[in-house]
Amino acid sequence: MGRLPHVGFRDSHHPDSTILDFTPNEWWAFLGPHLAR
């Protein structure tokens, strides 16, 4: 199974990370603003 394209804001410290590699805190940082609308 192929990996998703990496997410831009993670590039600086995890160049080959994907959205699947997020930690719970990163998920909240990413999703929180969208869920709070």
PDB file of N, CA, C and O in Angstrom:
ATOM      1  N   MET A   1       0.840  -1.191   0.000  1.00  0.00           N
ATOM      2  CA  MET A   1       0.000   0.000   0.000  1.00  0.00           C
ATOM      3  C   MET A   1       0.882   1.250   0.000  1.00  0.00           C
ATOM      4  O   MET A   1       1.812   1.356   0.799  1.00  0.00           O
ATOM      5  N   GLY A   2       0.593   2.183  -0.885  1.00  0.00           N
ATOM      6  CA  GLY A   2       1.427   3.382  -0.981  1.00  0.00           C
ATOM      7  C   GLY A   2       1.168   4.333   0.169  1.00  0.00           C
ATOM      8  O   GLY A   2       0.115   4.302   0.806  1.00  0.00           O
ATOM      9  N   ARG A   3       2.152   5.175   0.416  1.00  0.00           N
ATOM     10  CA  ARG A   3       2.008   6.167   1.475  1.00  0.00           C
ATOM     11  C   ARG A   3       1.401   7.439   0.899  1.00  0.00           C
ATOM     12  O   ARG A   3       1.611   7.781  -0.265  1.00  0.00           O
ATOM     13  N   LEU A   4       0.648   8.125   1.740  1.00  0.00           N
ATOM     14  CA  LEU A   4       0.068   9.388   1.319  1.00  0.00           C
ATOM     15  C   LEU A   4       1.158  10.436   1.141  1.00  0.00           C
ATOM     16  O   LEU A   4       2.231  10.317   1.731  1.00  0.00           O
ATOM     17  N   PRO A   5       0.895  11.457   0.339  1.00  0.00           N
ATOM     18  CA  PRO A   5       1.842  12.562   0.225  1.00  0.00           C
ATOM     19  C   PRO A   5       2.093  13.178   1.602  1.00  0.00           C
ATOM     20  O   PRO A   5       1.196  13.224   2.444  1.00  0.00           O
ATOM     21  N   HIS A   6       3.301  13.642   1.817  1.00  0.00           N
ATOM     22  CA  HIS A   6       3.572  14.203   3.136  1.00  0.00           C
ATOM     23  C   HIS A   6       2.865  15.543   3.305  1.00  0.00           C
ATOM     24  O   HIS A   6       2.518  16.222   2.339  1.00  0.00           O
ATOM     25  N   VAL A   7       2.670  15.885   4.550  1.00  0.00           N
ATOM     26  CA  VAL A   7       1.926  17.091   4.895  1.00  0.00           C
ATOM     27  C   VAL A   7       2.909  18.230   5.100  1.00  0.00           C
ATOM     28  O   VAL A   7       3.878  18.099   5.848  1.00  0.00           O
ATOM     29  N   GLY A   8       2.657  19.343   4.436  1.00  0.00           N
ATOM     30  CA  GLY A   8       3.632  20.424   4.341  1.00  0.00           C
ATOM     31  C   GLY A   8       4.160  20.918   5.666  1.00  0.00           C
ATOM     32  O   GLY A   8       5.363  21.145   5.801  1.00  0.00           O
ATOM     33  N   PHE A   9       3.275  21.096   6.674  1.00  0.00           N
ATOM     34  CA  PHE A   9       3.741  21.722   7.897  1.00  0.00           C
ATOM     35  C   PHE A   9       4.617  20.788   8.735  1.00  0.00           C
ATOM     36  O   PHE A   9       5.229  21.226   9.709  1.00  0.00           O
ATOM     37  N   ARG A  10       4.681  19.526   8.370  1.00  0.00           N
ATOM     38  CA  ARG A  10       5.577  18.600   9.073  1.00  0.00           C
ATOM     39  C   ARG A  10       6.944  18.504   8.404  1.00  0.00           C
ATOM     40  O   ARG A  10       7.875  17.937   8.976  1.00  0.00           O
ATOM     41  N   ASP A  11       7.069  19.050   7.209  1.00  0.00           N
ATOM     42  CA  ASP A  11       8.296  18.849   6.439  1.00  0.00           C
ATOM     43  C   ASP A  11       9.555  19.261   7.184  1.00  0.00           C
ATOM     44  O   ASP A  11      10.597  18.617   7.064  1.00  0.00           O
ATOM     45  N   SER A  12       9.453  20.339   7.952  1.00  0.00           N
ATOM     46  CA  SER A  12      10.639  20.899   8.570  1.00  0.00           C
ATOM     47  C   SER A  12      11.346  19.911   9.492  1.00  0.00           C
ATOM     48  O   SER A  12      12.576  19.905   9.554  1.00  0.00           O
ATOM     49  N   HIS A  13      10.594  19.075  10.211  1.00  0.00           N
ATOM     50  CA  HIS A  13      11.233  18.144  11.129  1.00  0.00           C
ATOM     51  C   HIS A  13      11.003  16.675  10.794  1.00  0.00           C
ATOM     52  O   HIS A  13      11.682  15.807  11.343  1.00  0.00           O
ATOM     53  N   HIS A  14      10.058  16.382   9.904  1.00  0.00           N
ATOM     54  CA  HIS A  14       9.825  15.004   9.478  1.00  0.00           C
ATOM     55  C   HIS A  14       9.543  14.983   7.979  1.00  0.00           C
ATOM     56  O   HIS A  14       8.389  14.853   7.570  1.00  0.00           O
ATOM     57  N   PRO A  15      10.572  15.110   7.165  1.00  0.00           N
ATOM     58  CA  PRO A  15      10.373  15.298   5.729  1.00  0.00           C
ATOM     59  C   PRO A  15       9.559  14.193   5.058  1.00  0.00           C
ATOM     60  O   PRO A  15       8.854  14.458   4.084  1.00  0.00           O
ATOM     61  N   ASP A  16       9.643  12.957   5.561  1.00  0.00           N
ATOM     62  CA  ASP A  16       8.924  11.873   4.891  1.00  0.00           C
ATOM     63  C   ASP A  16       7.733  11.378   5.695  1.00  0.00           C
ATOM     64  O   ASP A  16       7.239  10.274   5.461  1.00  0.00           O
ATOM     65  N   SER A  17       7.276  12.176   6.628  1.00  0.00           N
ATOM     66  CA  SER A  17       6.090  11.803   7.390  1.00  0.00           C
ATOM     67  C   SER A  17       4.839  11.909   6.526  1.00  0.00           C
ATOM     68  O   SER A  17       4.814  12.638   5.534  1.00  0.00           O
ATOM     69  N   THR A  18       3.817  11.182   6.912  1.00  0.00           N
ATOM     70  CA  THR A  18       2.506  11.325   6.297  1.00  0.00           C
ATOM     71  C   THR A  18       1.503  11.645   7.380  1.00  0.00           C
ATOM     72  O   THR A  18       1.821  11.615   8.569  1.00  0.00           O
ATOM     73  N   ILE A  19       0.292  11.950   6.961  1.00  0.00           N
ATOM     74  CA  ILE A  19      -0.783  12.239   7.917  1.00  0.00           C
ATOM     75  C   ILE A  19      -1.023  11.048   8.844  1.00  0.00           C
ATOM     76  O   ILE A  19      -1.517  11.220   9.958  1.00  0.00           O
ATOM     77  N   LEU A  20      -0.677   9.842   8.391  1.00  0.00           N
ATOM     78  CA  LEU A  20      -0.853   8.651   9.215  1.00  0.00           C
ATOM     79  C   LEU A  20       0.160   8.579  10.348  1.00  0.00           C
ATOM     80  O   LEU A  20      -0.004   7.800  11.287  1.00  0.00           O
ATOM     81  N   ASP A  21       1.204   9.393  10.258  1.00  0.00           N
ATOM     82  CA  ASP A  21       2.255   9.378  11.273  1.00  0.00           C
ATOM     83  C   ASP A  21       2.019  10.411  12.377  1.00  0.00           C
ATOM     84  O   ASP A  21       2.833  10.551  13.289  1.00  0.00           O
ATOM     85  N   PHE A  22       0.906  11.129  12.287  1.00  0.00           N
ATOM     86  CA  PHE A  22       0.619  12.138  13.305  1.00  0.00           C
ATOM     87  C   PHE A  22       0.496  11.513  14.688  1.00  0.00           C
ATOM     88  O   PHE A  22      -0.017  10.404  14.837  1.00  0.00           O
ATOM     89  N   THR A  23       0.964  12.223  15.682  1.00  0.00           N
ATOM     90  CA  THR A  23       0.670  11.848  17.068  1.00  0.00           C
ATOM     91  C   THR A  23      -0.694  12.427  17.439  1.00  0.00           C
ATOM     92  O   THR A  23      -1.202  13.302  16.739  1.00  0.00           O
ATOM     93  N   PRO A  24      -1.292  11.948  18.532  1.00  0.00           N
ATOM     94  CA  PRO A  24      -2.590  12.499  18.954  1.00  0.00           C
ATOM     95  C   PRO A  24      -2.568  14.016  19.099  1.00  0.00           C
ATOM     96  O   PRO A  24      -3.514  14.689  18.690  1.00  0.00           O
ATOM     97  N   ASN A  25      -1.498  14.563  19.675  1.00  0.00           N
ATOM     98  CA  ASN A  25      -1.430  16.012  19.830  1.00  0.00           C
ATOM     99  C   ASN A  25      -1.413  16.728  18.484  1.00  0.00           C
ATOM    100  O   ASN A  25      -2.007  17.795  18.328  1.00  0.00           O
ATOM    101  N   GLU A  26      -0.727  16.128  17.516  1.00  0.00           N
ATOM    102  CA  GLU A  26      -0.680  16.730  16.188  1.00  0.00           C
ATOM    103  C   GLU A  26      -2.033  16.652  15.500  1.00  0.00           C
ATOM    104  O   GLU A  26      -2.427  17.571  14.781  1.00  0.00           O
ATOM    105  N   TRP A  27      -2.750  15.539  15.725  1.00  0.00           N
ATOM    106  CA  TRP A  27      -4.104  15.442  15.188  1.00  0.00           C
ATOM    107  C   TRP A  27      -4.983  16.562  15.740  1.00  0.00           C
ATOM    108  O   TRP A  27      -5.729  17.195  14.993  1.00  0.00           O
ATOM    109  N   TRP A  28      -4.893  16.806  17.049  1.00  0.00           N
ATOM    110  CA  TRP A  28      -5.704  17.866  17.656  1.00  0.00           C
ATOM    111  C   TRP A  28      -5.293  19.231  17.141  1.00  0.00           C
ATOM    112  O   TRP A  28      -6.143  20.086  16.889  1.00  0.00           O
ATOM    113  N   ALA A  29      -3.985  19.442  16.983  1.00  0.00           N
ATOM    114  CA  ALA A  29      -3.509  20.725  16.461  1.00  0.00           C
ATOM    115  C   ALA A  29      -4.014  20.951  15.039  1.00  0.00           C
ATOM    116  O   ALA A  29      -4.327  22.075  14.650  1.00  0.00           O
ATOM    117  N   PHE A  30      -4.087  19.866  14.273  1.00  0.00           N
ATOM    118  CA  PHE A  30      -4.520  19.954  12.882  1.00  0.00           C
ATOM    119  C   PHE A  30      -6.042  20.041  12.761  1.00  0.00           C
ATOM    120  O   PHE A  30      -6.562  20.840  11.982  1.00  0.00           O
ATOM    121  N   LEU A  31      -6.752  19.217  13.533  1.00  0.00           N
ATOM    122  CA  LEU A  31      -8.207  19.130  13.407  1.00  0.00           C
ATOM    123  C   LEU A  31      -8.953  20.109  14.298  1.00  0.00           C
ATOM    124  O   LEU A  31     -10.061  20.532  13.969  1.00  0.00           O
ATOM    125  N   GLY A  32      -8.352  20.470  15.421  1.00  0.00           N
ATOM    126  CA  GLY A  32      -9.026  21.302  16.403  1.00  0.00           C
ATOM    127  C   GLY A  32      -9.713  22.534  15.829  1.00  0.00           C
ATOM    128  O   GLY A  32     -10.902  22.737  16.074  1.00  0.00           O
ATOM    129  N   PRO A  33      -8.987  23.371  15.064  1.00  0.00           N
ATOM    130  CA  PRO A  33      -9.602  24.569  14.497  1.00  0.00           C
ATOM    131  C   PRO A  33     -10.805  24.255  13.604  1.00  0.00           C
ATOM    132  O   PRO A  33     -11.753  25.038  13.551  1.00  0.00           O
ATOM    133  N   HIS A  34     -10.776  23.111  12.900  1.00  0.00           N
ATOM    134  CA  HIS A  34     -11.881  22.746  12.017  1.00  0.00           C
ATOM    135  C   HIS A  34     -13.084  22.267  12.828  1.00  0.00           C
ATOM    136  O   HIS A  34     -14.230  22.574  12.497  1.00  0.00           O
ATOM    137  N   LEU A  35     -12.810  21.509  13.897  1.00  0.00           N
ATOM    138  CA  LEU A  35     -13.891  20.982  14.724  1.00  0.00           C
ATOM    139  C   LEU A  35     -14.550  22.076  15.567  1.00  0.00           C
ATOM    140  O   LEU A  35     -15.719  21.970  15.936  1.00  0.00           O
ATOM    141  N   ALA A  36     -13.782  23.125  15.864  1.00  0.00           N
ATOM    142  CA  ALA A  36     -14.276  24.169  16.766  1.00  0.00           C
ATOM    143  C   ALA A  36     -15.151  25.203  16.056  1.00  0.00           C
ATOM    144  O   ALA A  36     -15.746  26.061  16.709  1.00  0.00           O
ATOM    145  N   ARG A  37     -15.235  25.128  14.722  1.00  0.00           N
ATOM    146  CA  ARG A  37     -15.994  26.136  13.984  1.00  0.00           C
ATOM    147  C   ARG A  37     -17.467  26.121  14.339  1.00  0.00           C
ATOM    148  O   ARG A  37     -18.240  26.913  13.801  1.00  0.00           O
TER     149      ARG A  37
END
